Amino acid sequence: MIDLSVDLGRGLVLKNPVMTASGTFGYGVEFLPYGDIGQLGGVVVKGTTLAPRAGNPPQRVVETAAGMLNSIGLQNPGVHHFIDNYLPQLQDLGVTTIVNVAGNTVSEYCQMVELLDMPGVAAIELNISCPNVKAGGMAFGTSCVSATEVVGQVRQRTELPLMVKLSPNVTDVVEIAKAVEAAGADSISLVNTFLGMAVDLRSRRPVLGNVVAGLSGPAIKPLALRMVWQVARAVKVPVVGLGGIMSAEDALEFLLCGASAVQIGTANFVDPTISWQIVAGIAAHLERIGMTLEEFTGSLQL
Amino acid sequence: MQVKAMGTVLFNQEEAPGIFRLRLHCPVLVESSLPGQFVQVKIGNDYSHLLRKPISLHQINRQAGTLDLLYSTVGKGTVALSTVLPNQQVDLVGPLGNGWMKSIAADSPALLVAGGIGVAPMLALAEELVAEGRAVKMFYGARTQQALVGLAEYERLGVDVESATDDGTYGFHGTAVALLEAQLAIGVAGEIYACGPRPMLRAVQSLAKQAGLPNQLSLEEYMACGIGACLGCACAKSDGGYAHVCTDGPVFRGEDVKL
Protein backbone atom coordinates (compact mmCIF):
# COMPACT_ATOMS: atom_id res chain seq x y z
CA MET A 1 0.00 0.00 0.00
CA ILE A 2 1.01 3.60 -0.63
CA ASP A 3 2.98 5.34 2.14
CA LEU A 4 0.50 7.31 4.21
CA SER A 5 2.81 8.28 7.06
CA VAL A 6 2.77 11.87 8.19
CA ASP A 7 5.08 13.90 10.41
CA LEU A 8 3.31 16.27 12.80
CA GLY A 9 6.48 17.67 14.33
CA ARG A 10 8.73 17.01 17.32
CA GLY A 11 8.86 13.30 16.52
CA LEU A 12 5.11 12.67 16.23
CA VAL A 13 4.99 10.48 13.14
CA LEU A 14 1.68 8.82 12.36
CA LYS A 15 1.26 5.64 10.28
CA ASN A 16 -1.47 7.40 8.35
CA PRO A 17 -3.26 10.73 8.63
CA VAL A 18 -6.39 9.37 10.34
CA MET A 19 -6.85 9.91 14.07
CA THR A 20 -10.00 9.53 16.11
CA ALA A 21 -11.26 12.70 17.75
CA SER A 22 -11.30 13.10 21.50
CA GLY A 23 -14.59 12.23 23.17
CA THR A 24 -15.81 10.14 20.25
CA PHE A 25 -13.65 7.05 20.63
CA GLY A 26 -13.49 6.61 24.41
CA TYR A 27 -10.09 5.17 25.26
CA GLY A 28 -9.92 3.21 22.03
CA VAL A 29 -10.56 -0.11 23.76
CA GLU A 30 -14.32 0.34 23.35
CA PHE A 31 -13.72 -0.15 19.61
CA LEU A 32 -11.68 -3.36 19.82
CA PRO A 33 -14.59 -5.44 18.46
CA TYR A 34 -14.51 -3.32 15.30
CA GLY A 35 -10.86 -3.16 14.26
CA ASP A 36 -7.17 -3.06 15.18
CA ILE A 37 -6.81 0.32 16.85
CA GLY A 38 -3.03 0.08 16.44
CA GLN A 39 -3.56 0.46 12.69
CA LEU A 40 -5.09 3.92 13.01
CA GLY A 41 -2.90 6.99 12.63
CA GLY A 42 -3.60 7.82 16.24
CA VAL A 43 -6.18 7.59 18.97
CA VAL A 44 -6.89 10.86 20.76
CA VAL A 45 -8.36 9.73 24.06
CA LYS A 46 -11.28 11.22 25.93
CA GLY A 47 -10.66 14.68 27.42
CA THR A 48 -8.66 14.09 30.58
CA THR A 49 -8.56 16.28 33.66
CA LEU A 50 -6.38 16.29 36.77
CA ALA A 51 -9.17 15.20 39.12
CA PRO A 52 -12.03 12.89 38.08
CA ARG A 53 -15.10 14.71 36.73
CA ALA A 54 -18.69 13.45 36.99
CA GLY A 55 -19.85 15.34 33.91
CA ASN A 56 -23.06 17.22 33.23
CA PRO A 57 -26.59 16.17 34.23
CA PRO A 58 -28.58 14.27 31.57
CA GLN A 59 -29.91 14.63 28.91
CA ARG A 60 -26.46 14.98 27.36
CA VAL A 61 -26.91 14.29 23.65
CA VAL A 62 -29.52 14.91 21.00
CA GLU A 63 -29.67 14.51 17.25
CA THR A 64 -30.14 17.66 15.16
CA ALA A 65 -30.41 18.24 11.41
CA ALA A 66 -27.39 16.39 9.94
CA GLY A 67 -25.64 16.62 13.27
CA MET A 68 -25.81 16.22 17.01
CA LEU A 69 -25.40 18.28 20.15
CA ASN A 70 -23.45 17.01 23.15
CA SER A 71 -22.85 18.40 26.58
CA ILE A 72 -21.00 15.56 28.27
CA GLY A 73 -19.05 17.99 30.44
CA LEU A 74 -15.66 16.24 30.30
CA GLN A 75 -16.75 13.24 32.34
CA ASN A 76 -13.57 11.24 32.93
CA PRO A 77 -11.89 9.29 35.73
CA GLY A 78 -8.90 11.65 35.95
CA VAL A 79 -5.35 11.53 34.65
CA HIS A 80 -4.06 9.10 37.30
CA HIS A 81 -6.75 6.56 36.46
CA PHE A 82 -5.92 6.94 32.78
CA ILE A 83 -2.22 6.31 33.40
CA ASP A 84 -2.84 3.28 35.62
CA ASN A 85 -5.73 1.64 33.77
CA TYR A 86 -5.78 2.57 30.10
CA LEU A 87 -2.27 3.57 29.08
CA PRO A 88 -0.63 0.14 29.60
CA GLN A 89 -3.32 -1.51 27.48
CA LEU A 90 -2.95 1.05 24.70
CA GLN A 91 0.80 0.57 24.79
CA ASP A 92 0.39 -3.23 24.50
CA LEU A 93 -1.88 -2.73 21.49
CA GLY A 94 0.72 -0.58 19.75
CA VAL A 95 -1.55 2.45 19.64
CA THR A 96 -0.21 5.93 18.86
CA THR A 97 -1.84 7.48 21.89
CA ILE A 98 -2.49 11.19 22.03
CA VAL A 99 -3.86 12.40 25.34
CA ASN A 100 -6.35 15.24 25.23
CA VAL A 101 -5.88 17.30 28.40
CA ALA A 102 -8.18 19.97 29.80
CA GLY A 103 -7.57 22.08 32.88
CA ASN A 104 -9.43 24.55 35.03
CA THR A 105 -6.23 26.56 35.45
CA VAL A 106 -2.89 26.94 33.67
CA SER A 107 -1.28 25.14 36.58
CA GLU A 108 -3.53 22.09 36.07
CA TYR A 109 -2.55 21.87 32.40
CA CYS A 110 1.12 22.03 33.45
CA GLN A 111 0.77 19.36 36.13
CA MET A 112 -0.95 17.02 33.71
CA VAL A 113 1.61 17.28 30.92
CA GLU A 114 4.37 16.60 33.47
CA LEU A 115 2.52 13.50 34.73
CA LEU A 116 1.96 12.28 31.18
CA ASP A 117 5.60 12.54 30.11
CA MET A 118 6.07 8.77 30.02
CA PRO A 119 6.46 5.87 27.60
CA GLY A 120 3.26 5.16 25.69
CA VAL A 121 2.19 8.77 25.40
CA ALA A 122 2.96 9.88 21.84
CA ALA A 123 1.68 13.43 22.17
CA ILE A 124 -0.53 15.82 24.06
CA GLU A 125 -3.57 17.45 22.55
CA LEU A 126 -4.13 20.60 24.55
CA ASN A 127 -7.87 21.13 24.82
CA ILE A 128 -8.47 24.85 25.09
CA SER A 129 -11.82 24.57 23.38
CA CYS A 130 -14.29 22.45 25.37
CA PRO A 131 -17.61 24.34 25.27
CA ASN A 132 -19.30 22.27 27.99
CA VAL A 133 -17.51 23.22 31.20
CA LYS A 134 -17.82 26.34 33.32
CA ALA A 135 -14.17 27.01 34.15
CA GLY A 136 -11.19 26.62 31.85
CA GLY A 137 -11.87 24.76 28.62
CA MET A 138 -13.02 27.09 25.88
CA ALA A 139 -12.27 30.15 27.99
CA PHE A 140 -8.55 29.60 27.29
CA GLY A 141 -9.04 29.22 23.58
CA THR A 142 -11.10 32.28 22.82
CA SER A 143 -8.49 34.98 23.48
CA CYS A 144 -4.97 35.25 22.09
CA VAL A 145 -3.65 36.35 25.47
CA SER A 146 -4.93 33.36 27.46
CA ALA A 147 -4.16 30.91 24.65
CA THR A 148 -0.57 32.18 24.52
CA GLU A 149 -0.31 31.95 28.29
CA VAL A 150 -1.44 28.34 28.60
CA VAL A 151 0.45 27.03 25.55
CA GLY A 152 3.63 28.91 26.57
CA GLN A 153 3.54 27.58 30.13
CA VAL A 154 2.89 24.01 29.01
CA ARG A 155 5.63 24.27 26.36
CA GLN A 156 8.17 25.04 29.08
CA ARG A 157 7.23 21.89 30.97
CA THR A 158 7.23 19.21 28.30
CA GLU A 159 9.21 17.94 25.37
CA LEU A 160 6.21 15.91 24.21
CA PRO A 161 4.73 16.93 20.86
CA LEU A 162 2.01 19.46 21.54
CA MET A 163 -1.10 19.62 19.39
CA VAL A 164 -3.36 22.51 20.35
CA LYS A 165 -7.10 22.07 19.69
CA LEU A 166 -8.90 25.25 18.79
CA SER A 167 -12.45 26.38 19.24
CA PRO A 168 -14.43 27.67 16.26
CA ASN A 169 -16.41 29.91 18.62
CA VAL A 170 -14.18 32.93 18.01
CA THR A 171 -14.24 35.99 15.78
CA ASP A 172 -10.97 35.16 14.04
CA VAL A 173 -9.59 31.64 14.37
CA VAL A 174 -6.47 32.60 12.38
CA GLU A 175 -5.37 35.05 15.07
CA ILE A 176 -5.66 32.35 17.75
CA ALA A 177 -3.82 29.85 15.55
CA LYS A 178 -0.93 32.26 15.02
CA ALA A 179 -0.80 32.97 18.75
CA VAL A 180 -0.55 29.28 19.72
CA GLU A 181 2.02 28.66 17.00
CA ALA A 182 4.15 31.49 18.36
CA ALA A 183 3.72 30.12 21.90
CA GLY A 184 5.19 26.75 20.91
CA ALA A 185 2.48 24.50 19.47
CA ASP A 186 3.90 21.73 17.27
CA SER A 187 0.60 21.28 15.45
CA ILE A 188 -2.89 22.73 15.54
CA SER A 189 -6.13 20.74 15.44
CA LEU A 190 -9.43 22.36 14.58
CA VAL A 191 -12.33 22.55 14.98
CA ASN A 192 -13.86 21.59 18.29
CA THR A 193 -17.68 21.81 18.37
CA PHE A 194 -19.76 24.88 17.66
CA LEU A 195 -21.78 26.11 20.60
CA GLY A 196 -25.45 25.43 19.96
CA MET A 197 -28.71 24.60 21.69
CA ALA A 198 -31.98 22.76 21.30
CA VAL A 199 -35.32 23.42 22.97
CA ASP A 200 -38.54 21.46 23.33
CA LEU A 201 -41.55 23.51 22.23
CA ARG A 202 -44.01 21.29 24.07
CA SER A 203 -42.42 21.50 27.50
CA ARG A 204 -40.81 24.90 26.81
CA ARG A 205 -37.59 23.55 28.31
CA PRO A 206 -34.08 23.13 26.95
CA VAL A 207 -33.57 19.61 25.58
CA LEU A 208 -30.18 19.21 27.26
CA GLY A 209 -29.34 19.36 30.95
CA ASN A 210 -26.57 21.91 30.40
CA VAL A 211 -28.87 24.06 28.17
CA VAL A 212 -26.11 24.82 25.64
CA ALA A 213 -23.99 22.19 23.94
CA GLY A 214 -21.47 21.49 21.20
CA LEU A 215 -22.69 20.89 17.64
CA SER A 216 -20.86 18.30 15.54
CA GLY A 217 -21.47 16.13 12.51
CA PRO A 218 -21.89 16.78 8.79
CA ALA A 219 -23.83 19.99 9.53
CA ILE A 220 -20.58 21.74 10.53
CA LYS A 221 -18.31 20.39 7.79
CA PRO A 222 -18.33 23.42 5.47
CA LEU A 223 -17.60 25.72 8.43
CA ALA A 224 -14.76 23.51 9.62
CA LEU A 225 -13.32 23.15 6.13
CA ARG A 226 -13.24 26.91 5.68
CA MET A 227 -11.48 27.42 9.03
CA VAL A 228 -8.94 24.68 8.35
CA TRP A 229 -8.16 26.22 4.96
CA GLN A 230 -7.73 29.69 6.50
CA VAL A 231 -5.46 28.43 9.27
CA ALA A 232 -3.38 26.13 7.06
CA ARG A 233 -2.51 29.14 4.86
CA ALA A 234 -1.55 31.26 7.83
CA VAL A 235 0.69 28.99 9.95
CA LYS A 236 3.81 26.91 9.29
CA VAL A 237 3.09 24.09 11.75
CA PRO A 238 1.00 21.12 10.53
CA VAL A 239 -2.75 21.50 10.81
CA VAL A 240 -5.08 18.65 11.77
CA GLY A 241 -8.58 19.05 10.34
CA LEU A 242 -11.79 17.83 11.92
CA GLY A 243 -15.46 18.68 11.89
CA GLY A 244 -18.14 16.53 10.30
CA ILE A 245 -15.89 14.08 8.46
CA MET A 246 -18.12 11.11 7.59
CA SER A 247 -16.24 9.47 4.72
CA ALA A 248 -12.87 9.17 2.97
CA GLU A 249 -14.07 11.84 0.52
CA ASP A 250 -14.70 14.26 3.39
CA ALA A 251 -11.27 13.49 4.85
CA LEU A 252 -9.61 14.04 1.48
CA GLU A 253 -11.32 17.43 1.20
CA PHE A 254 -9.65 18.53 4.44
CA LEU A 255 -6.27 17.25 3.21
CA LEU A 256 -6.80 19.09 -0.06
CA CYS A 257 -7.43 22.30 1.87
CA GLY A 258 -4.13 21.99 3.68
CA ALA A 259 -4.69 19.69 6.64
CA SER A 260 -1.74 17.32 7.16
CA ALA A 261 -3.98 14.88 9.02
CA VAL A 262 -7.59 14.55 10.08
CA GLN A 263 -9.62 13.41 13.07
CA ILE A 264 -12.82 11.41 12.83
CA GLY A 265 -15.44 12.29 15.45
CA THR A 266 -19.20 11.93 15.26
CA ALA A 267 -18.88 9.41 12.40
CA ASN A 268 -17.53 6.88 14.93
CA PHE A 269 -20.97 6.86 16.58
CA VAL A 270 -22.72 6.25 13.29
CA ASP A 271 -20.39 3.50 12.11
CA PRO A 272 -17.84 2.09 14.55
CA THR A 273 -15.75 0.79 11.63
CA ILE A 274 -15.58 4.10 9.74
CA SER A 275 -12.10 5.25 10.82
CA TRP A 276 -10.47 2.16 9.26
CA GLN A 277 -12.58 2.58 6.12
CA ILE A 278 -11.36 6.16 5.82
CA VAL A 279 -7.70 5.07 6.00
CA ALA A 280 -8.34 2.58 3.17
CA GLY A 281 -10.37 5.12 1.18
CA ILE A 282 -7.62 7.75 1.33
CA ALA A 283 -5.03 5.22 0.13
CA ALA A 284 -7.29 4.06 -2.71
CA HIS A 285 -7.96 7.61 -3.87
CA LEU A 286 -4.30 8.63 -3.86
CA GLU A 287 -3.37 5.48 -5.77
CA ARG A 288 -6.11 6.14 -8.29
CA ILE A 289 -4.99 9.71 -8.99
CA GLY A 290 -1.29 8.83 -8.75
CA MET A 291 -0.33 11.39 -6.12
CA THR A 292 1.57 10.95 -2.87
CA LEU A 293 -0.02 12.15 0.35
CA GLU A 294 2.53 14.94 0.52
CA GLU A 295 1.78 16.10 -3.02
CA PHE A 296 -1.97 15.95 -2.42
CA THR A 297 -1.94 17.81 0.91
CA GLY A 298 -2.78 21.47 0.33
CA SER A 299 -2.96 21.04 -3.44
CA LEU A 300 -6.22 22.96 -3.75
CA GLN A 301 -6.25 24.75 -7.09
CA LEU A 302 -7.41 28.30 -6.56
CA MET B 1 -19.32 -10.41 20.90
CA GLN B 2 -20.40 -7.09 19.38
CA VAL B 3 -20.59 -6.94 15.62
CA LYS B 4 -21.65 -4.54 12.92
CA ALA B 5 -23.77 -6.60 10.57
CA MET B 6 -26.59 -6.40 8.08
CA GLY B 7 -29.89 -8.02 9.02
CA THR B 8 -32.39 -9.10 6.38
CA VAL B 9 -35.97 -8.03 7.04
CA LEU B 10 -38.36 -10.97 7.25
CA PHE B 11 -41.35 -8.86 8.24
CA ASN B 12 -42.05 -5.41 9.66
CA GLN B 13 -45.65 -5.32 10.72
CA GLU B 14 -47.88 -3.03 12.76
CA GLU B 15 -48.97 -5.01 15.82
CA ALA B 16 -50.96 -2.17 17.33
CA PRO B 17 -51.48 1.43 16.23
CA GLY B 18 -47.97 2.93 16.09
CA ILE B 19 -46.24 -0.22 17.40
CA PHE B 20 -44.27 -2.34 14.94
CA ARG B 21 -42.60 -5.70 15.17
CA LEU B 22 -39.56 -6.10 12.94
CA ARG B 23 -38.05 -9.55 12.42
CA LEU B 24 -34.49 -9.64 11.13
CA HIS B 25 -32.36 -12.56 10.01
CA CYS B 26 -28.86 -11.93 11.33
CA PRO B 27 -27.29 -15.14 12.71
CA VAL B 28 -23.89 -13.58 13.52
CA LEU B 29 -25.55 -11.09 15.86
CA VAL B 30 -28.20 -13.42 17.26
CA GLU B 31 -25.55 -15.99 18.21
CA SER B 32 -24.44 -14.05 21.30
CA SER B 33 -27.62 -12.08 22.05
CA LEU B 34 -29.22 -12.20 25.48
CA PRO B 35 -32.62 -11.05 26.73
CA GLY B 36 -32.50 -7.41 27.81
CA GLN B 37 -29.75 -6.43 25.39
CA PHE B 38 -30.29 -3.97 22.55
CA VAL B 39 -29.09 -3.18 19.05
CA GLN B 40 -28.20 0.14 17.46
CA VAL B 41 -30.17 0.44 14.24
CA LYS B 42 -29.10 2.68 11.36
CA ILE B 43 -32.04 4.19 9.58
CA GLY B 44 -31.55 5.28 5.97
CA ASN B 45 -28.28 6.06 4.23
CA ASP B 46 -28.23 9.84 4.35
CA TYR B 47 -27.82 12.32 7.18
CA SER B 48 -31.53 12.80 7.95
CA HIS B 49 -31.36 10.17 10.72
CA LEU B 50 -27.73 10.60 11.66
CA LEU B 51 -27.49 8.66 14.91
CA ARG B 52 -28.42 5.03 15.27
CA LYS B 53 -31.53 4.25 17.31
CA PRO B 54 -31.15 1.91 20.29
CA ILE B 55 -33.93 -0.70 20.23
CA SER B 56 -34.20 -3.57 22.69
CA LEU B 57 -34.39 -7.20 21.67
CA HIS B 58 -37.98 -8.38 21.86
CA GLN B 59 -37.41 -11.99 20.91
CA ILE B 60 -34.32 -14.04 20.13
CA ASN B 61 -34.47 -17.21 18.05
CA ARG B 62 -31.01 -18.78 17.92
CA GLN B 63 -32.08 -21.75 15.81
CA ALA B 64 -33.59 -19.57 13.12
CA GLY B 65 -30.90 -16.88 13.50
CA THR B 66 -33.54 -14.19 13.91
CA LEU B 67 -34.20 -11.36 16.30
CA ASP B 68 -37.37 -9.37 16.71
CA LEU B 69 -37.52 -5.69 17.60
CA LEU B 70 -40.69 -4.13 18.97
CA TYR B 71 -40.70 -0.37 18.58
CA SER B 72 -43.07 2.51 18.72
CA THR B 73 -43.09 5.20 16.02
CA VAL B 74 -42.28 8.09 18.34
CA GLY B 75 -39.94 10.13 16.14
CA LYS B 76 -38.88 10.63 12.55
CA GLY B 77 -36.37 7.80 12.76
CA THR B 78 -38.77 5.12 13.95
CA VAL B 79 -41.42 6.34 11.49
CA ALA B 80 -38.87 5.83 8.71
CA LEU B 81 -37.97 2.41 10.12
CA SER B 82 -41.63 1.40 9.93
CA THR B 83 -41.49 1.71 6.12
CA VAL B 84 -38.70 -0.86 5.72
CA LEU B 85 -39.89 -3.82 3.62
CA PRO B 86 -39.19 -7.58 3.64
CA ASN B 87 -35.89 -8.58 2.01
CA GLN B 88 -34.37 -5.14 2.60
CA GLN B 89 -31.18 -4.95 4.66
CA VAL B 90 -30.92 -3.13 7.99
CA ASP B 91 -27.54 -2.01 9.33
CA LEU B 92 -27.14 -3.21 12.94
CA VAL B 93 -24.56 -2.89 15.71
CA GLY B 94 -24.95 -5.28 18.61
CA PRO B 95 -25.74 -7.04 20.76
CA LEU B 96 -25.12 -4.20 23.23
CA GLY B 97 -25.54 -3.74 26.97
CA ASN B 98 -25.67 -6.37 29.67
CA GLY B 99 -29.23 -7.58 29.50
CA TRP B 100 -31.26 -8.85 32.43
CA MET B 101 -29.15 -10.02 35.34
CA LYS B 102 -28.98 -13.55 36.68
CA SER B 103 -31.68 -14.09 39.18
CA ILE B 104 -30.77 -13.57 42.82
CA ALA B 105 -33.91 -15.32 44.05
CA ALA B 106 -34.29 -18.23 41.63
CA ASP B 107 -36.84 -20.11 43.74
CA SER B 108 -39.25 -17.18 43.91
CA PRO B 109 -41.69 -16.17 41.18
CA ALA B 110 -40.60 -13.62 38.59
CA LEU B 111 -42.82 -10.53 38.58
CA LEU B 112 -42.62 -8.70 35.26
CA VAL B 113 -43.90 -5.13 35.12
CA ALA B 114 -44.30 -3.50 31.71
CA GLY B 115 -45.69 -0.12 30.77
CA GLY B 116 -46.46 0.78 27.15
CA ILE B 117 -43.57 0.05 24.81
CA GLY B 118 -41.66 -1.06 27.93
CA VAL B 119 -43.07 -4.48 27.06
CA ALA B 120 -40.39 -4.73 24.34
CA PRO B 121 -37.66 -6.52 26.36
CA MET B 122 -40.17 -8.74 28.21
CA LEU B 123 -40.89 -11.51 25.70
CA ALA B 124 -37.30 -12.77 25.46
CA LEU B 125 -37.04 -12.53 29.25
CA ALA B 126 -40.28 -14.44 29.82
CA GLU B 127 -39.16 -17.17 27.42
CA GLU B 128 -35.87 -17.55 29.25
CA LEU B 129 -37.49 -17.58 32.71
CA VAL B 130 -40.10 -20.14 31.64
CA ALA B 131 -37.37 -22.32 30.16
CA GLU B 132 -35.60 -22.16 33.53
CA GLY B 133 -38.79 -23.40 35.17
CA ARG B 134 -39.62 -20.15 36.95
CA ALA B 135 -43.21 -19.17 37.71
CA VAL B 136 -43.74 -15.94 35.78
CA LYS B 137 -46.40 -13.36 36.51
CA MET B 138 -46.69 -10.24 34.38
CA PHE B 139 -48.38 -6.91 35.04
CA TYR B 140 -48.81 -5.18 31.73
CA GLY B 141 -50.29 -1.73 31.32
CA ALA B 142 -51.01 0.32 28.21
CA ARG B 143 -53.08 3.35 27.21
CA THR B 144 -55.90 1.33 25.73
CA GLN B 145 -56.88 -2.22 24.75
CA GLN B 146 -55.53 -1.88 21.20
CA ALA B 147 -52.09 -0.90 22.51
CA LEU B 148 -51.62 -4.16 24.45
CA VAL B 149 -49.26 -6.18 22.28
CA GLY B 150 -48.77 -9.94 22.18
CA LEU B 151 -50.95 -11.03 25.13
CA ALA B 152 -51.57 -14.41 23.48
CA GLU B 153 -47.84 -15.11 23.22
CA TYR B 154 -47.35 -14.68 26.96
CA GLU B 155 -50.37 -16.81 27.72
CA ARG B 156 -49.10 -19.54 25.40
CA LEU B 157 -45.84 -19.54 27.36
CA GLY B 158 -47.79 -20.07 30.54
CA VAL B 159 -47.16 -16.60 31.90
CA ASP B 160 -49.90 -15.40 34.23
CA VAL B 161 -50.71 -12.00 32.70
CA GLU B 162 -52.72 -9.29 34.40
CA SER B 163 -53.47 -6.37 32.11
CA ALA B 164 -54.36 -2.79 32.82
CA THR B 165 -55.42 0.07 30.57
CA ASP B 166 -55.43 3.79 31.32
CA ASP B 167 -58.90 4.11 29.78
CA GLY B 168 -60.37 0.93 31.25
CA THR B 169 -61.10 -0.64 27.84
CA TYR B 170 -59.45 -3.91 28.88
CA GLY B 171 -58.41 -5.46 32.17
CA PHE B 172 -57.89 -3.32 35.23
CA HIS B 173 -58.76 0.36 34.85
CA GLY B 174 -55.45 1.88 35.93
CA THR B 175 -51.74 1.13 35.69
CA ALA B 176 -49.47 -1.90 35.83
CA VAL B 177 -47.93 -0.43 38.99
CA ALA B 178 -51.33 -0.41 40.70
CA LEU B 179 -51.68 -4.12 39.85
CA LEU B 180 -48.25 -4.84 41.29
CA GLU B 181 -49.03 -2.82 44.39
CA ALA B 182 -52.26 -4.75 44.98
CA GLN B 183 -50.42 -8.08 44.70
CA LEU B 184 -47.64 -6.98 47.05
CA ALA B 185 -50.29 -5.82 49.51
CA ILE B 186 -51.73 -9.33 49.73
CA GLY B 187 -48.30 -10.78 50.36
CA VAL B 188 -47.19 -11.86 46.88
CA ALA B 189 -43.41 -11.81 46.76
CA GLY B 190 -40.84 -12.44 44.08
CA GLU B 191 -38.15 -10.87 41.97
CA ILE B 192 -39.26 -7.82 39.99
CA TYR B 193 -38.22 -7.06 36.40
CA ALA B 194 -39.56 -3.75 35.08
CA CYS B 195 -39.44 -1.64 31.95
CA GLY B 196 -41.54 1.38 31.09
CA PRO B 197 -41.73 5.16 31.42
CA ARG B 198 -39.54 6.82 34.07
CA PRO B 199 -42.44 7.63 36.47
CA MET B 200 -43.51 3.97 36.35
CA LEU B 201 -39.97 2.78 37.09
CA ARG B 202 -39.71 5.24 39.97
CA ALA B 203 -42.94 3.81 41.44
CA VAL B 204 -41.73 0.21 41.00
CA GLN B 205 -38.39 1.09 42.57
CA SER B 206 -40.12 2.54 45.61
CA LEU B 207 -42.63 -0.32 45.99
CA ALA B 208 -39.84 -2.89 45.71
CA LYS B 209 -37.83 -1.07 48.33
CA GLN B 210 -40.76 -0.96 50.76
CA ALA B 211 -41.43 -4.65 50.21
CA GLY B 212 -37.74 -5.53 50.35
CA LEU B 213 -37.88 -7.33 46.99
CA PRO B 214 -34.99 -7.62 44.53
CA ASN B 215 -35.74 -5.57 41.44
CA GLN B 216 -34.19 -4.95 38.05
CA LEU B 217 -35.12 -1.93 35.96
CA SER B 218 -34.45 -1.61 32.24
CA LEU B 219 -33.79 2.05 31.44
CA GLU B 220 -33.99 4.09 28.28
CA GLU B 221 -31.84 7.17 27.65
CA TYR B 222 -30.91 9.17 24.58
CA MET B 223 -27.76 7.59 23.13
CA ALA B 224 -25.15 8.39 20.53
CA CYS B 225 -22.65 5.51 20.29
CA GLY B 226 -24.22 2.71 22.37
CA ILE B 227 -20.79 1.22 23.14
CA GLY B 228 -19.51 3.31 26.05
CA ALA B 229 -17.44 5.80 24.10
CA CYS B 230 -19.44 9.03 24.05
CA LEU B 231 -20.74 8.93 27.65
CA GLY B 232 -23.97 10.51 26.46
CA CYS B 233 -26.53 8.17 28.06
CA ALA B 234 -25.89 9.14 31.66
CA CYS B 235 -28.05 8.03 34.56
CA ALA B 236 -27.43 9.22 38.13
CA LYS B 237 -26.15 6.53 40.50
CA SER B 238 -27.44 6.25 44.06
CA ASP B 239 -23.92 6.60 45.44
CA GLY B 240 -23.06 9.64 43.34
CA GLY B 241 -21.78 10.20 39.84
CA TYR B 242 -23.25 8.76 36.68
CA ALA B 243 -23.62 5.31 35.18
CA HIS B 244 -24.10 4.80 31.45
CA VAL B 245 -27.21 3.09 30.21
CA CYS B 246 -25.43 1.51 27.21
CA THR B 247 -22.57 -0.32 28.94
CA ASP B 248 -23.49 -0.32 32.65
CA GLY B 249 -27.12 -1.13 31.81
CA PRO B 250 -29.58 -0.94 30.25
CA VAL B 251 -30.70 -3.11 33.17
CA PHE B 252 -29.84 -1.83 36.65
CA ARG B 253 -30.66 -3.02 40.14
CA GLY B 254 -33.27 -0.62 41.50
CA GLU B 255 -31.14 0.32 44.49
CA ASP B 256 -28.22 1.39 42.28
CA VAL B 257 -29.85 4.22 40.33
CA LYS B 258 -31.47 7.55 41.12
CA LEU B 259 -34.38 8.04 38.74
Interface residues (C-beta under 8 A of the other chain):
Chain A: G23 T24 F25 G26 E30 F31 P33 Y34 K46 A54 G55 N56 P57 P58 Q59 R60 V61 V62 E63 A65 A66 G67 M68 N70 I72 Q75 G217 P218 A219 M246 T266 N268 F269 V270 D271 P272 T273
Chain B: M1 Q2 V3 K4 K42 Y47 S48 H49 L50 L51 R52 G77 V93 E221 Y222 M223 A224 C225 G226 I227 G228 A229 C230 L231 G232 C233 A234 C235 A236 G240 G241 Y242
